[in-house]
Amino acid sequence: MATLKFINIDKIYDNNVQAVFDFNLEIADKEFIVFVGPSGCGKSTTLRMVAGLEDISAGELYIDGVLINDVLPKDRDIAMVFQNYALYPHMTVYDNMAFGLKLRHFKAPKKDHALIQLIKLKDALSHPADVVKALNEECPKKQRLEHVIAALSINQYTAKKLIGLHLKDEQSVEKAKESLEAKIQARLDGYKAKGITLDDDFVILTDGKPTVVRTGFKLYEIDEKVRQASAILGLDEYLDRRPKALSGGQRQRVALGRAIVRQPKVFLMDEPLSNLDAKLRVQTRSEITKIHRQVGATTIYVTHDQTEAMTMADRIVVMKDGRIQQIGTPKEVYQSPANIFVGGFIGTPPMNFLRGEIKDGKFYANGQKEATYVLNKEQKALLADYEGKQIVFGIRPEDCVVADKGFLVKTDVVELLGSELIVYAVYGDQRLVFKTSAKRDIRAEQEITLSCDAERVHFFDPETTERIHA
C-alpha cells in the first residue's frame, strides 16, 4: 500500500476564494484517516486534490515519496468511492466491478497466460470424482456456470473451458488431464529449445531479463479479482443483478468492491454513507471497518458525521474553514480537544461551555454568586495568570454528576434514550446538558444539584479559544 505526505497544501479558486490553508499531514501505510468537519470546511476539496480532480495551488503532495502534484489522476493508483455510488444501471454487479479493470492498461513483464490457463485447467482436474459430480449435477442451464465455479472453486474462464470438455466420467477426466500435461510439457520444451526461461510467476525471460510490454488484465485475472472482492463483501449471490434490484447498502458494497478490485495504493471515500438510512449506516460503517482490516489499504475517509469519525478512524483530522484544528486518535480528540470548536463538534451531545471568572481558586459562572467549581492544586497552578479574568469552563455531559453538593441547575427538557437520560438544563443565563441513568426520576422544571469530575474538566482561553494545558 502507501504512505502520504501533505506539505503546506493550499487551494485557491479562480475567484480568489481560498478553500484550504497550509494543510500539513503525514499518513502511515495501511492507516485509516478520517477528515471530519462541517460543510464547507475543505475536507472534500482536500480529498479531491489527492485524487487529482482539483489542482493544488501551493504546497507538495507525495505518495510513497513520489511528488504527484502534476501526475494525472489515472496514473496516481488511487480508487475513489463516491457518495452517490456512481454505478452503471445497465450493467450487472459483476460487470460494474470488472469494468475499470477491463479499461486499465499498464506496463508489465510479459507472461505466458496461455500456459497459466493450461496449468489452472489441469489443476482443476485433480479430483476426478468432484469434477464429474460438478459437471453432471442437475441444475438450470443459466446457473450451470456459477454452479461449477462454486463447486470446484475455480475462475470463470477455467469453468467455461471445463464445461466445454464434456467430461462424463472419471476415466474421461484422467484422459483430459494427461492431454493437458502433454501440452504443458510441449510448451515448456519449446521455450527451452529457444533458450527462453520462465520465472515462478510465468514471466518470460530472455537472457535472464523480462520483456516489458503494455498490457491489460486478462479475463481470468479480472474474474479472480472480482470474485475475491465479492467474497469479502458478501456479494456472491448478487453478481448477476443490476443496481436497481439492490438495496442502498448493497449498492454501496458494489461501489466498494469496484475500488477493492483495483488493489490501489490509496482508497478515497467521500461521505459514502450519507445516502443510507440510520440503521443501514451503522451496519455499513462496521462493514467498511472490517473490510479495511481485511484489505489493509491506506484509506482517507471524508465525513461530516463525528460518530463515523470516532468509530472508524485510526486518526481523525478535524477541519474548520479550510484549516486543521486538531489531529489525533479518536480518544485523544475526545478527551483532550485542542480548542472550543473541537470540543463542541466532537461528541454527542457536545461538550458544555460555561463562561465565567476565576476568583480565589474557584470558577464562578457569569451571573452566579456561588462558586460553580473549586479548582484543585494543579488547576490553580495552571490558571494562575487567569485570576480575576474571564475564562471558558468545559465539561462533557457524562462528566456532570447528580450529587448532594455542587451547583444548582433547573431542568428544561428530559430525553429518554433507553438506559440513560439526556437532560437539558438552565444555569443562570447559560445552558448545559448532562447524562444520567434512566433509573433516576427527573422531570422538566426540576432543580438538580450537579458536580463535575475534576479529572475531566477543561479550561479554554476566551480570546484564542485554545485549551489551556501544561
N, C-alpha and C positions, 0 to 999 in steps of 0.2 A: 504494500500500500504506500502511503506517502506522508511526508511532513509538509506543513505550510508555514510561510513566514510573511507577515504583513509589516512593511516598514514605512511609517509616515504616509499612509494612504489618504488621499483627498479625492473627493468627487465634486466637480463644479460643472453645472449645466450651462448651456449657451446663454441663458438669460441671467447668468451670474449668481444663480441660486446655488449655495453650497449644501450638499446633502450629507457629506461625510467629512469629518475633520480629524486629521492626524491620527489615523487608526493604526495601532501597533499591537500585534498579537503573534504568538508562536503556537502552532498546533502540532502535537506529537503524533507519531504514527499510530493508527488504529483508535485515535481519540474521538469521542462523541462530544462535539461542541455545540451549544445552543446559543444563538443570538436572540435575545428577548428584549422587548420594549414596546411602547405604544406605537400606534400608526404614525408614520412619518418620521420615525427615529433614525432611519438609514440602514436598517438591518437587511432588508431585501435588496437594496441598492448595492450593499457590500457583497452580498451573495452573488448578484449578477455580475459584479466585477471579477469575481473568481471564475465564473462561468465564461467570461469573455463577451457577455451580452451588453455590458457597459464599459466604455473606455475609462481607464484610470487617469485622472487629471494630474496627479502628482504622487510620488512615492514609488515603492517597488514591491512586487508580489512574487514570491518564489514557491515553486512546488518541487520538492526533493532537491533543493539547492539550485534549481534552474529558473532564471528570470523569465516570467511568462507575460509580462505587460503587453507585448506585441505579438504573442502567439495566437493563432486563430482558434476559435472555440473548439473546432473538430480535432485539433491537434493537442488539446490540453489533457486528454484522457480523464475526463470527468463525466459523471452521469447526473442528471437532474430530475427530481420528482416534483411535479407542479401541483398547485392547489386544486386545479380542475381536471386532474388525471391525464388529459390530452391523449385519449385512446382513439384509435381509428374505428368508427362504428361499424364499418362493413367487414372488418377483419375479426377472426376468432381470437380467443385469448392466446392461443399458441402463436398465431401469426403476428399479433401485436407485440409479443415478447421477442419474436425472432426477427422482426422487420429491421431493426437497427443493425443487427449482425449481418444480414443479407447485403446491406448497403455499404458496410465498412470495408475499406481496403487499406492495406498496410504493407510495409516491407518486412519480410521474414525469411529465414532459411528455407530452402526448398525441401519439401518432404515427399516421400513416395506414399501418397494417400491411397493409391490402389492396393499396395502391399498391406497397409494398415487395415484396410477393409477386408482383405482376404484372411488376415490373421484373426480379426474380430469374428468373422463368419465361421472360421474353423473352431474358435474357442466356444462359440455358441452351440456347437455340436458335441461338446464334451460329455454331455449326459443324454445319450440317445433316447432313453425312456421318457425323460421330461420333454424332449423336443417333439417326439411323436404325439404325446398327450396334448401339448400346447397347440400343435398344428391341426389336430384332428378332432378336438372337442367341439361339440355343437355350440354355436353362438351366431348371432345375427351377422350378416356379411359386413355391414358398416362398422361393426365393433371388433371384427376379427384382428385387424392390425393392432389396435390398442390391447387386445387380449394377449396376443403373442408377446408384445413388448413387456407387459406387466408380468406374465408368467415366467419369462426367461431373463428378465432384467437386462434387456438389450436396447440399442438405439433404434430409431425408426428405419434408418437405411438398412441396417442388418436384418431387421424383421421383414422388410419387403423382399430382400434377396432370399431369405429363408423360406418364405411362403412360395416364392417362385420356383423353388426346387421340387415342390410336390412330393415331399417325403412321407411315405405311408407306414413304414415300419422301421425297426431298429437296424435291420440289415441295410436298407437304403441310406440311413443316416451314416453308418460306418463307411459305406462306399463313397458318399459325398465328401466325408472328412478326408479320406485317402486322396481323392481327386484334388481337394484344396491344398493338402500338404505337398503334393507334387507340383502344383502351380507356384506355391510359395518358394519351394526349393529351386525351381527353374528360374524364377525371378532373381533370387539371390545369386545363383550361379552366373547369370547374365551380367550382374554387376561385377562379380569377381573377375570375369573374363576381360572386362573393360578397365580393370584397375580402380573401380569405384567402390567405396565402402559406405556403410550406414552406421550412424551412432545409435544409442539406445532409444532415441526419440524418432528414429527412421529419417533423420536429416541426411540428405545426400552429400557426401564429402568427396571432393576431388582434390588430390594431393593433400589430404588432411584438412581441407578448408571447406566450409559450407558455401553454397551458391545462394546469394540473397536475391530474392525476386519480389515483385509487387504482387500481392495475392489477397485473397479474402478468405472467410471461413467456409469450409466445405459443409455440405448439407448434414453430414453425420455429426460434425463438430457442433453445428448450430443446434441440432436435435438434443445432443447430450447436455449442452449448456441450458437450454430451455427446460428440459425435464429435471435437471438438478435444481434449478431455481424454483420450479413448480413444486417439487417435493418439500423444499424448505418452507414455502409459503402456503402449502396445503391447497394447491390449485389443480391437482391432477384430474379431478372429476369435472373440471370446468373448461378444459383446454379446447374443446370443440364448440363452446358457446361464444356468442357475440356479447359485447358490453351491455347492450340493452337488457339482456337476460340475467344480469348480475346485480347484486346489492351494492350500495355505496362502499362498504368495507371490502367487498371482493374486487371492485374496480380499483380501489386504492392499492390492493395487493398486486394486481396486474401491473399497475404503474411502477410499483417497487420491483417487481420481477423483471420488467423491461430494463431497469437500471442495473439489477444484480447480474443479469446475463452478460452485460458488458465487461464485468470484472474491472472497473475503472480504478484509478488511483484514489479518487475522491468522490464521495457521494454528496450531492447538494439537495436539500429538501426545503422547499419554500411553502410553509404552512400547509402541509399535506393533509391535515386532519380537519381543516376549517369547514369543509362541506359535510361533515358527518354529524349525526345526532349525538347527544351527550353519552349515551350508553355505548354506542359503537366507537366513539372517540376514545373512551377508556380502554376498550378491548384492543383497538388497533394500536394504541400507544404502547401497550405491553408487547404486542407482536413485533413492532418496529425495534423495541429494545432487545427482544430475543433474537431477531434476525441480525442485528448488529453484532451480538455476541458470536453468532454462528459464522457470519461472513468476515468479521474482523476488519471492516473497512473504515478508513478515516472519513468522518461524517461531519458536515456542517448543517445544522437544522435551524430554521428560522420560524419563530412563533411570537405571537403577542400574548399567549396564554402562559402565565407564570407557573401553573400547575404542570403543564407539559415540560417546561424547563426544569423544574425541581425533580420530577420523577424520572427523566430520561438522560440528563446530561452528566458527563464526567466533569465538565466545567461549564459555567454559564458566563456569557458576556452580556451585561446589562447595558443597554444603549438609550440615550435620550438626546433629541435634537442633533443627531449626527455624531455624537461624542460618546466614547466609552465611559460609563460611570463606575463600573467595577467588573473585575474578572476574578472568578474563584469557583470552588466546588459549591454545589447546592447548600451544603451545611455552612460553609464559610459565609456565603452571601446572605443566608437567612439569619445566622446568629450574630454576624458582625457586619451589618450594612455600612457601606462607605459613606453614605450621606442620607439625607431625608428622603430623596426620591427613591433610592433603592429600598429603604425600609418600608416605604409606603406602597411600592409596586410589587415587591415580593412578599407573599403571604396572604392567606385568605382566612378571616378578614385581615386587612393590612395593619401595620403597627400603629399604635396610638401615639399621638404627639400632643404634648401639653406645653404651652408657652408659659414661662414664669421667671422667677428670680431666685438666685442663691443668696440666702441670708443666714449667717451664723451656723454654717454647716448643714443647712436644711434647704429643701426646694419648696417654694411656695408658688403654686399655680396662680396665674393672674386673677385678681379679684378675690383671692382666698386669704382669710386671716389665720387659719390653722395650717400648719405645715402639711404638705402632701406627702413628702418623703424625707426621711432623715438619712443623710449621707454617711457611709461607713468611712473608715480611716483612709483607705486607698482612694476613694472618690473625693474626699476632702483635699487630698494632696493633688489629685489630677485637676480639680476645678478651682485651685487656689486663686488663679487670675480672674475668675468669673465672679468672685464675691461681690455682691451688690449689683450684678449685671444681669441682663436678660439672657435666658438660655432656653433650649428646647429639650424637654424630657421625653424619652421614647421608651415604650414598653409594649411587648406583644400581648394580644388578647388572652392567650393561655397562661401568661405570667402574672395576670391580675387575679388575685385570690380573694374569695369572700372570707372575711375574718372579723374578729371582735375589735381589733384596733387597726386604725388606718385612716383613710379619708372617706367622707360620705358622698355618695352619688345618688341620683334619682333615676330609676329605670324609665325608659321611654318605649322601646319595642323589645319583645321577647320572641325569639325564633326557636322552635323545637326541631333539632336535627337528629332524631333517633336517640342516641346515647348522650347527647350533650345539648346544652342551651347556648345560643348566641344572644347576648344581652347588650342592647344599645342603651347607653345611659347619658345623662347630662350632668356635668360637673361645673357649676357656675355658668359662665357663658361659653364653655368648651364642651366638646362631645368626646366620648370614648366608647369602646366596645370590649367586652370580656367574655370568656368562655367558662362554663361551669357544668357540673354534672346535671343531667336531666332529672335526677332524683330530687334535686332541690325544688322547692315550691316558690318560684319567683314570678311575679306578675308585673305588668306595667304600672307606673306611678307608685313604685315602692322604693323606699330608701334602703340602700345597701352599703355596708362598710367594706372597702377593698384595701388590700395591702399588696405591695409589689415585691417580687423576688429580686433581692439585691444583686444576684449573680446575672440577672437578665436585663438590668436597667441600662439604658444608653443615654448619652447626652450629646447634643448637637449644637454647633455654633449657629445662631440665628441669621447671621450675615452670609457666611460661606456655605451653610447647610451641611458642612462636613461633620462626621462623627468625631468627637473629642476622645482621643485614646492616648495611652502612654507611648 
